[in-house]
């Protein structure tokens, strides 16, 4: 289950919108979503929290811009696969 927090109108953070809906059906019929981030945070703070929770994603600066690299590990990203033969690069991994 992916963590995409939402804040309910009861000022409680729910794991995602689906959980909030289930709680609405089972416990509190007046429960509504207040916004799509954790209660007590701003959208910018939530974005920073989301980035911190994604250790597999590395961000690098290229030509003055920021780009992300998916670090899924060997075998999943063709650019990270080990290939037979001698390396033609001047650097070692």
N, CA, C and O atoms as a printed pandas DataFrame, in Angstrom:
     atom_number atom_name residue_name chain_id  residue_number  x_coord  y_coord  z_coord
0              1         N          UNK        A               1    0.853   -1.167    0.000
1              2        CA          UNK        A               1    0.000    0.000    0.000
2              3         C          UNK        A               1    0.907    1.241    0.000
3              4         O          UNK        A               1    1.799    1.370    0.838
4              5         N          UNK        A               2    0.670    2.119   -0.924
5              6        CA          UNK        A               2    1.490    3.313   -1.062
6              7         C          UNK        A               2    1.031    4.384   -0.073
7              8         O          UNK        A               2   -0.166    4.613    0.099
8              9         N          UNK        A               3    1.999    5.036    0.575
9             10        CA          UNK        A               3    1.688    6.075    1.544
10            11         C          UNK        A               3    1.473    7.396    0.823
11            12         O          UNK        A               3    2.425    8.033    0.374
12            13         N          UNK        A               4    0.214    7.800    0.718
13            14        CA          UNK        A               4   -0.153    9.096    0.138
14            15         C          UNK        A               4   -1.107    9.754    1.133
15            16         O          UNK        A               4   -2.325    9.694    0.963
16            17         N          UNK        A               5   -0.551   10.381    2.170
17            18        CA          UNK        A               5   -1.360   10.844    3.298
18            19         C          UNK        A               5   -2.412   11.872    2.922
19            20         O          UNK        A               5   -2.216   12.710    2.041
20            21         N          UNK        A               6   -3.528   11.779    3.618
21            22        CA          UNK        A               6   -4.599   12.765    3.500
22            23         C          UNK        A               6   -5.007   13.169    4.906
23            24         O          UNK        A               6   -4.882   12.389    5.850
24            25         N          UNK        A               7   -5.493   14.386    5.034
25            26        CA          UNK        A               7   -5.944   14.901    6.328
26            27         C          UNK        A               7   -7.468   14.927    6.334
27            28         O          UNK        A               7   -8.101   15.444    5.413
28            29         N          UNK        A               8   -8.036   14.364    7.379
29            30        CA          UNK        A               8   -9.488   14.386    7.523
30            31         C          UNK        A               8   -9.960   15.669    8.189
31            32         O          UNK        A               8   -9.176   16.394    8.802
32            33         N          UNK        A               9  -11.261   15.936    8.056
33            34        CA          UNK        A               9  -11.813   17.130    8.685
34            35         C          UNK        A               9  -11.843   17.003   10.209
35            36         O          UNK        A               9  -12.248   17.942   10.894
36            37         N          UNK        A              10  -11.422   15.858   10.747
37            38        CA          UNK        A              10  -11.272   15.665   12.188
38            39         C          UNK        A              10   -9.824   15.916   12.626
39            40         O          UNK        A              10   -9.453   15.626   13.764
40            41         N          UNK        A              11   -9.014   16.456   11.712
41            42        CA          UNK        A              11   -7.612   16.791   11.964
42            43         C          UNK        A              11   -6.754   15.562   12.265
43            44         O          UNK        A              11   -5.797   15.645   13.035
44            45         N          UNK        A              12   -7.098   14.420   11.658
45            46        CA          UNK        A              12   -6.301   13.202   11.778
46            47         C          UNK        A              12   -5.758   12.844   10.401
47            48         O          UNK        A              12   -6.454   12.980    9.395
48            49         N          UNK        A              13   -4.517   12.389   10.364
49            50        CA          UNK        A              13   -3.893   11.973    9.111
50            51         C          UNK        A              13   -4.203   10.511    8.862
51            52         O          UNK        A              13   -4.085    9.677    9.760
52            53         N          UNK        A              14   -4.603   10.204    7.624
53            54        CA          UNK        A              14   -4.887    8.834    7.206
54            55         C          UNK        A              14   -3.864    8.420    6.156
55            56         O          UNK        A              14   -3.378    9.250    5.387
56            57         N          UNK        A              15   -3.545    7.136    6.131
57            58        CA          UNK        A              15   -2.521    6.588    5.244
58            59         C          UNK        A              15   -2.768    6.946    3.781
59            60         O          UNK        A              15   -1.827    7.255    3.050
60            61         N          UNK        A              16   -4.002    6.907    3.360
61            62        CA          UNK        A              16   -4.384    7.304    2.002
62            63         C          UNK        A              16   -5.894    7.558    1.981
63            64         O          UNK        A              16   -6.584    7.351    2.979
64            65         N          UNK        A              17   -6.389    8.005    0.835
65            66        CA          UNK        A              17   -7.804    8.359    0.721
66            67         C          UNK        A              17   -8.712    7.141    0.917
67            68         O          UNK        A              17   -9.810    7.269    1.460
68            69         N          UNK        A              18   -8.269    5.988    0.487
69            70        CA          UNK        A              18   -9.064    4.766    0.633
70            71         C          UNK        A              18   -9.310    4.447    2.110
71            72         O          UNK        A              18  -10.420    4.082    2.497
72            73         N          UNK        A              19   -8.272    4.588    2.924
73            74        CA          UNK        A              19   -8.419    4.340    4.370
74            75         C          UNK        A              19   -9.398    5.347    4.972
75            76         O          UNK        A              19  -10.247    4.983    5.786
76            77         N          UNK        A              20   -9.277    6.605    4.571
77            78        CA          UNK        A              20  -10.209    7.619    5.063
78            79         C          UNK        A              20  -11.652    7.247    4.705
79            80         O          UNK        A              20  -12.547    7.367    5.541
80            81         N          UNK        A              21  -11.878    6.801    3.477
81            82        CA          UNK        A              21  -13.227    6.407    3.051
82            83         C          UNK        A              21  -13.748    5.235    3.862
83            84         O          UNK        A              21  -14.919    5.211    4.239
84            85         N          UNK        A              22  -12.881    4.253    4.134
85            86        CA          UNK        A              22  -13.294    3.094    4.941
86            87         C          UNK        A              22  -13.693    3.527    6.347
87            88         O          UNK        A              22  -14.692    3.055    6.890
88            89         N          UNK        A              23  -12.905    4.429    6.934
89            90        CA          UNK        A              23  -13.241    4.935    8.266
90            91         C          UNK        A              23  -14.567    5.699    8.236
91            92         O          UNK        A              23  -15.348    5.648    9.186
92            93         N          UNK        A              24  -14.802    6.393    7.148
93            94        CA          UNK        A              24  -16.063    7.130    7.004
94            95         C          UNK        A              24  -17.247    6.163    6.994
95            96         O          UNK        A              24  -18.266    6.425    7.634
96            97         N          UNK        A              25  -17.122    5.069    6.284
97            98        CA          UNK        A              25  -18.210    4.091    6.183
98            99         C          UNK        A              25  -18.423    3.370    7.513
99           100         O          UNK        A              25  -19.561    3.148    7.927
100          101         N          UNK        A              26  -17.323    3.003    8.183
101          102        CA          UNK        A              26  -17.429    2.177    9.379
102          103         C          UNK        A              26  -17.614    2.946   10.677
103          104         O          UNK        A              26  -18.258    2.445   11.599
104          105         N          UNK        A              27  -17.063    4.150   10.771
105          106        CA          UNK        A              27  -17.017    4.825   12.057
106          107         C          UNK        A              27  -17.713    6.180   12.081
107          108         O          UNK        A              27  -18.504    6.456   12.983
108          109         N          UNK        A              28  -17.423    7.028   11.096
109          110        CA          UNK        A              28  -17.847    8.416   11.176
110          111         C          UNK        A              28  -18.389    8.881    9.828
111          112         O          UNK        A              28  -17.611    9.216    8.934
112          113         N          UNK        A              29  -19.674    8.904    9.675
113          114        CA          UNK        A              29  -20.304    9.283    8.400
114          115         C          UNK        A              29  -20.034   10.728    7.992
115          116         O          UNK        A              29  -20.206   11.076    6.824
116          117         N          UNK        A              30  -19.621   11.565    8.920
117          118        CA          UNK        A              30  -19.356   12.970    8.588
118          119         C          UNK        A              30  -17.890   13.217    8.218
119          120         O          UNK        A              30  -17.507   14.351    7.931
120          121         N          UNK        A              31  -17.071   12.162    8.223
121          122        CA          UNK        A              31  -15.645   12.319    7.913
122          123         C          UNK        A              31  -15.457   12.671    6.438
123          124         O          UNK        A              31  -15.983   11.996    5.553
124          125         N          UNK        A              32  -14.711   13.722    6.193
125          126        CA          UNK        A              32  -14.384   14.183    4.834
126          127         C          UNK        A              32  -12.892   14.446    4.753
127          128         O          UNK        A              32  -12.230   14.607    5.778
128          129         N          UNK        A              33  -12.363   14.490    3.547
129          130        CA          UNK        A              33  -10.973   14.837    3.360
130          131         C          UNK        A              33  -10.830   16.354    3.378
131          132         O          UNK        A              33  -11.528   17.057    2.647
132          133         N          UNK        A              34   -9.923   16.858    4.216
133          134        CA          UNK        A              34   -9.668   18.299    4.279
134          135         C          UNK        A              34   -8.657   18.699    3.208
135          136         O          UNK        A              34   -8.830   19.712    2.531
136          137         N          UNK        A              35   -7.588   17.890    3.058
137          138        CA          UNK        A              35   -6.578   18.136    2.021
138          139         C          UNK        A              35   -5.712   16.897    1.824
139          140         O          UNK        A              35   -5.745   15.967    2.629
140          141         N          UNK        A              36   -4.934   16.899    0.735
141          142        CA          UNK        A              36   -4.137   15.732    0.346
142          143         C          UNK        A              36   -2.693   15.782    0.854
143          144         O          UNK        A              36   -1.762   15.575    0.077
144          145         N          UNK        A              37   -2.500   16.050    2.123
145          146        CA          UNK        A              37   -1.193   15.949    2.758
146          147         C          UNK        A              37   -1.433   15.754    4.241
147          148         O          UNK        A              37   -2.567   15.850    4.710
148          149         N          UNK        A              38   -0.360   15.480    4.987
149          150        CA          UNK        A              38   -0.515   15.219    6.410
150          151         C          UNK        A              38   -1.102   16.424    7.134
151          152         O          UNK        A              38   -0.826   17.572    6.785
152          153         N          UNK        A              39   -1.905   16.147    8.134
153          154        CA          UNK        A              39   -2.457   17.225    8.961
154          155         C          UNK        A              39   -1.304   17.939    9.666
155          156         O          UNK        A              39   -0.337   17.312   10.100
156          157         N          UNK        A              40   -1.426   19.243    9.768
157          158        CA          UNK        A              40   -0.412   20.022   10.468
158          159         C          UNK        A              40    0.803   20.367    9.634
159          160         O          UNK        A              40    1.767   20.929   10.155
160          161         N          UNK        A              41    0.779   20.042    8.337
161          162        CA          UNK        A              41    1.885   20.409    7.456
162          163         C          UNK        A              41    1.335   21.200    6.276
163          164         O          UNK        A              41    0.131   21.214    6.021
164          165         N          UNK        A              42    2.241   21.854    5.566
165          166        CA          UNK        A              42    1.874   22.558    4.339
166          167         C          UNK        A              42    2.243   21.659    3.166
167          168         O          UNK        A              42    3.005   20.710    3.352
168          169         N          UNK        A              43    1.734   21.920    1.968
169          170        CA          UNK        A              43    2.094   21.086    0.817
170          171         C          UNK        A              43    3.607   21.031    0.581
171          172         O          UNK        A              43    4.128   19.975    0.222
172          173         N          UNK        A              44    4.324   22.144    0.775
173          174        CA          UNK        A              44    5.774   22.146    0.579
174          175         C          UNK        A              44    6.475   21.269    1.604
175          176         O          UNK        A              44    7.415   20.551    1.266
176          177         N          UNK        A              45    6.026   21.322    2.855
177          178        CA          UNK        A              45    6.604   20.466    3.893
178          179         C          UNK        A              45    6.336   19.000    3.569
179          180         O          UNK        A              45    7.205   18.150    3.764
180          181         N          UNK        A              46    5.133   18.702    3.074
181          182        CA          UNK        A              46    4.791   17.324    2.740
182          183         C          UNK        A              46    5.658   16.824    1.602
183          184         O          UNK        A              46    6.094   15.673    1.621
184          185         N          UNK        A              47    5.919   17.670    0.604
185          186        CA          UNK        A              47    6.769   17.269   -0.519
186          187         C          UNK        A              47    8.159   16.907   -0.010
187          188         O          UNK        A              47    8.749   15.927   -0.465
188          189         N          UNK        A              48    8.687   17.687    0.926
189          190        CA          UNK        A              48   10.001   17.395    1.503
190          191         C          UNK        A              48    9.966   16.075    2.261
191          192         O          UNK        A              48   10.919   15.299    2.187
192          193         N          UNK        A              49    8.873   15.804    2.997
193          194        CA          UNK        A              49    8.743   14.539    3.710
194          195         C          UNK        A              49    8.667   13.378    2.737
195          196         O          UNK        A              49    9.279   12.335    2.969
196          197         N          UNK        A              50    7.927   13.541    1.653
197          198        CA          UNK        A              50    7.799   12.480    0.656
198          199         C          UNK        A              50    9.151   12.137    0.052
199          200         O          UNK        A              50    9.462   10.960   -0.136
200          201         N          UNK        A              51    9.959   13.144   -0.256
201          202        CA          UNK        A              51   11.276   12.901   -0.837
202          203         C          UNK        A              51   12.177   12.171    0.147
203          204         O          UNK        A              51   12.964   11.313   -0.254
204          205         N          UNK        A              52   12.071   12.499    1.422
205          206        CA          UNK        A              52   12.890   11.842    2.442
206          207         C          UNK        A              52   12.506   10.381    2.609
207          208         O          UNK        A              52   13.342    9.568    3.003
208          209         N          UNK        A              53   11.265   10.033    2.320
209          210        CA          UNK        A              53   10.800    8.656    2.458
210          211         C          UNK        A              53   11.094    7.802    1.237
211          212         O          UNK        A              53   10.688    6.641    1.200
212          213         N          UNK        A              54   11.778    8.330    0.244
213          214        CA          UNK        A              54   12.070    7.595   -0.976
214          215         C          UNK        A              54   13.572    7.411   -1.142
215          216         O          UNK        A              54   14.188    8.102   -1.954
216          217         N          UNK        A              55   14.184    6.477   -0.373
217          218        CA          UNK        A              55   15.628    6.309   -0.452
218          219         C          UNK        A              55   16.092    5.770   -1.806
219          220         O          UNK        A              55   17.273    5.882   -2.136
220          221         N          UNK        A              56   15.200    5.198   -2.580
221          222        CA          UNK        A              56   15.568    4.644   -3.879
222          223         C          UNK        A              56   15.696    5.707   -4.946
223          224         O          UNK        A              56   16.135    5.413   -6.058
224          225         N          UNK        A              57   15.329    6.915   -4.640
225          226        CA          UNK        A              57   15.390    7.973   -5.640
226          227         C          UNK        A              57   16.518    8.938   -5.298
227          228         O          UNK        A              57   16.572    9.481   -4.194
228          229         N          UNK        A              58   17.401    9.141   -6.242
229          230        CA          UNK        A              58   18.522   10.046   -6.034
230          231         C          UNK        A              58   18.322   11.253   -6.944
231          232         O          UNK        A              58   17.939   11.111   -8.105
232          233         N          UNK        A              59   18.582   12.420   -6.414
233          234        CA          UNK        A              59   18.422   13.647   -7.183
234          235         C          UNK        A              59   19.786   14.235   -7.477
235          236         O          UNK        A              59   20.638   14.332   -6.594
236          237         N          UNK        A              60   19.984   14.623   -8.716
237          238        CA          UNK        A              60   21.255   15.202   -9.122
238          239         C          UNK        A              60   21.002   16.488   -9.886
239          240         O          UNK        A              60   19.922   16.698  -10.438
240          241         N          UNK        A              61   22.008   17.340   -9.911
241          242        CA          UNK        A              61   21.896   18.598  -10.651
242          243         C          UNK        A              61   22.621   18.432  -11.984
243          244         O          UNK        A              61   23.792   18.054  -12.033
244          245         N          UNK        A              62   21.900   18.725  -13.055
245          246        CA          UNK        A              62   22.469   18.619  -14.402
246          247         C          UNK        A              62   22.180   19.914  -15.135
247          248         O          UNK        A              62   21.024   20.307  -15.292
248          249         N          UNK        A              63   23.239   20.574  -15.585
249          250        CA          UNK        A              63   23.106   21.813  -16.352
250          251         C          UNK        A              63   22.171   22.825  -15.680
251          252         O          UNK        A              63   21.332   23.431  -16.347
252          253         N          UNK        A              64   22.312   23.006  -14.385
253          254        CA          UNK        A              64   21.515   23.994  -13.671
254          255         C          UNK        A              64   20.111   23.539  -13.306
255          256         O          UNK        A              64   19.388   24.271  -12.631
256          257         N          UNK        A              65   19.710   22.352  -13.734
257          258        CA          UNK        A              65   18.383   21.826  -13.397
258          259         C          UNK        A              65   18.524   20.612  -12.500
259          260         O          UNK        A              65   19.624   20.086  -12.330
260          261         N          UNK        A              66   17.434   20.172  -11.935
261          262        CA          UNK        A              66   17.464   19.009  -11.053
262          263         C          UNK        A              66   16.764   17.861  -11.752
263          264         O          UNK        A              66   15.697   18.027  -12.344
264          265         N          UNK        A              67   17.382   16.697  -11.673
265          266        CA          UNK        A              67   16.822   15.504  -12.285
266          267         C          UNK        A              67   16.844   14.383  -11.251
267          268         O          UNK        A              67   17.622   14.433  -10.298
268          269         N          UNK        A              68   16.013   13.393  -11.430
269          270        CA          UNK        A              68   16.020   12.257  -10.511
270          271         C          UNK        A              68   16.448   11.008  -11.257
271          272         O          UNK        A              68   16.198   10.854  -12.453
272          273         N          UNK        A              69   17.096   10.125  -10.523
273          274        CA          UNK        A              69   17.543    8.851  -11.075
274          275         C          UNK        A              69   16.889    7.754  -10.256
275          276         O          UNK        A              69   16.971    7.762   -9.028
276          277         N          UNK        A              70   16.252    6.829  -10.913
277          278        CA          UNK        A              70   15.604    5.710  -10.241
278          279         C          UNK        A              70   16.685    4.697   -9.888
279          280         O          UNK        A              70   17.353    4.171  -10.778
280          281         N          UNK        A              71   16.865    4.415   -8.589
281          282        CA          UNK        A              71   17.884    3.478   -8.147
282          283         C          UNK        A              71   17.223    2.167   -7.754
283          284         O          UNK        A              71   17.207    1.807   -6.577
284          285         N          UNK        A              72   16.688    1.467   -8.710
285          286        CA          UNK        A              72   15.966    0.230   -8.424
286          287         C          UNK        A              72   16.907   -0.946   -8.185
287          288         O          UNK        A              72   16.481   -1.985   -7.681
288          289         N          UNK        A              73   18.154   -0.797   -8.534
289          290        CA          UNK        A              73   19.112   -1.868   -8.291
290          291         C          UNK        A              73   19.465   -2.616   -9.557
291          292         O          UNK        A              73   18.832   -2.434  -10.597
292          293         N          UNK        A              74   20.497   -3.472   -9.461
293          294        CA          UNK        A              74   20.963   -4.236  -10.618
294          295         C          UNK        A              74   19.852   -5.090  -11.216
295          296         O          UNK        A              74   19.049   -5.683  -10.495
296          297         N          UNK        A              75   19.820   -5.141  -12.526
297          298        CA          UNK        A              75   18.860   -5.991  -13.205
298          299         C          UNK        A              75   17.543   -5.326  -13.529
299          300         O          UNK        A              75   16.786   -5.839  -14.353
300          301         N          UNK        A              76   17.250   -4.211  -12.913
301          302        CA          UNK        A              76   15.990   -3.536  -13.178
302          303         C          UNK        A              76   16.165   -2.319  -14.072
303          304         O          UNK        A              76   15.272   -1.975  -14.847
304          305         N          UNK        A              77   17.290   -1.686  -13.965
305          306        CA          UNK        A              77   17.578   -0.523  -14.787
306          307         C          UNK        A              77   18.706   -0.914  -15.735
307          308         O          UNK        A              77   19.817   -1.189  -15.281
308          309         N          UNK        A              78   18.445   -0.945  -17.047
309          310        CA          UNK        A              78   19.454   -1.408  -17.990
310          311         C          UNK        A              78   20.779   -0.647  -17.891
311          312         O          UNK        A              78   21.830   -1.210  -18.197
312          313         N          UNK        A              79   20.750    0.604  -17.475
313          314        CA          UNK        A              79   21.991    1.363  -17.386
314          315         C          UNK        A              79   22.854    0.904  -16.217
315          316         O          UNK        A              79   24.029    1.265  -16.143
316          317         N          UNK        A              80   22.289    0.109  -15.296
317          318        CA          UNK        A              80   23.047   -0.362  -14.134
318          319         C          UNK        A              80   23.440   -1.831  -14.249
319          320         O          UNK        A              80   24.093   -2.364  -13.352
320          321         N          UNK        A              81   23.055   -2.488  -15.328
321          322        CA          UNK        A              81   23.350   -3.905  -15.467
322          323         C          UNK        A              81   24.835   -4.143  -15.720
323          324         O          UNK        A              81   25.498   -3.381  -16.423
324          325         N          UNK        A              82   25.333   -5.224  -15.125
325          326        CA          UNK        A              82   26.710   -5.623  -15.357
326          327         C          UNK        A              82   26.763   -6.369  -16.689
327          328         O          UNK        A              82   25.966   -7.275  -16.932
328          329         N          UNK        A              83   27.692   -5.988  -17.535
329          330        CA          UNK        A              83   27.813   -6.618  -18.852
330          331         C          UNK        A              83   29.175   -7.270  -18.984
331          332         O          UNK        A              83   30.147   -6.796  -18.397
332          333         N          UNK        A              84   29.261   -8.359  -19.751
333          334        CA          UNK        A              84   30.550   -9.015  -19.929
334          335         C          UNK        A              84   31.513   -8.142  -20.741
335          336         O          UNK        A              84   31.091   -7.268  -21.498
336          337         N          UNK        A              85   32.798   -8.397  -20.570
337          338        CA          UNK        A              85   33.801   -7.665  -21.344
338          339         C          UNK        A              85   34.461   -6.579  -20.530
339          340         O          UNK        A              85   34.051   -6.281  -19.408
340          341         N          UNK        A              86   35.479   -5.999  -21.106
341          342        CA          UNK        A              86   36.254   -4.949  -20.456
342          343         C          UNK        A              86   35.530   -3.611  -20.572
343          344         O          UNK        A              86   34.958   -3.290  -21.614
344          345         N          UNK        A              87   35.561   -2.837  -19.494
345          346        CA          UNK        A              87   34.938   -1.525  -19.493
346          347         C          UNK        A              87   35.763   -0.561  -20.334
347          348         O          UNK        A              87   36.994   -0.595  -20.322
348          349         N          UNK        A              88   35.065    0.292  -21.059
349          350        CA          UNK        A              88   35.751    1.314  -21.856
350          351         C          UNK        A              88   35.774    2.651  -21.135
351          352         O          UNK        A              88   36.252    3.647  -21.680
352          353         N          UNK        A              89   35.257    2.676  -19.905
353          354        CA          UNK        A              89   35.225    3.911  -19.117
354          355         C          UNK        A              89   36.507    4.075  -18.332
355          356         O          UNK        A              89   37.183    3.093  -18.024
356          357         N          UNK        A              90   36.845    5.310  -18.005
357          358        CA          UNK        A              90   38.036    5.604  -17.218
358          359         C          UNK        A              90   37.766    5.546  -15.722
359          360         O          UNK        A              90   38.683    5.764  -14.930
360          361         N          UNK        A              91   36.544    5.262  -15.316
361          362        CA          UNK        A              91   36.197    5.245  -13.907
362          363         C          UNK        A              91   35.721    3.865  -13.517
363          364         O          UNK        A              91   35.307    3.078  -14.367
364          365         N          UNK        A              92   35.779    3.575  -12.240
365          366        CA          UNK        A              92   35.345    2.273  -11.733
366          367         C          UNK        A              92   34.104    2.459  -10.883
367          368         O          UNK        A              92   33.929    3.486  -10.227
368          369         N          UNK        A              93   33.261    1.464  -10.905
369          370        CA          UNK        A              93   32.025    1.509  -10.113
370          371         C          UNK        A              93   32.278    0.839   -8.794
371          372         O          UNK        A              93   31.376    0.758   -7.960
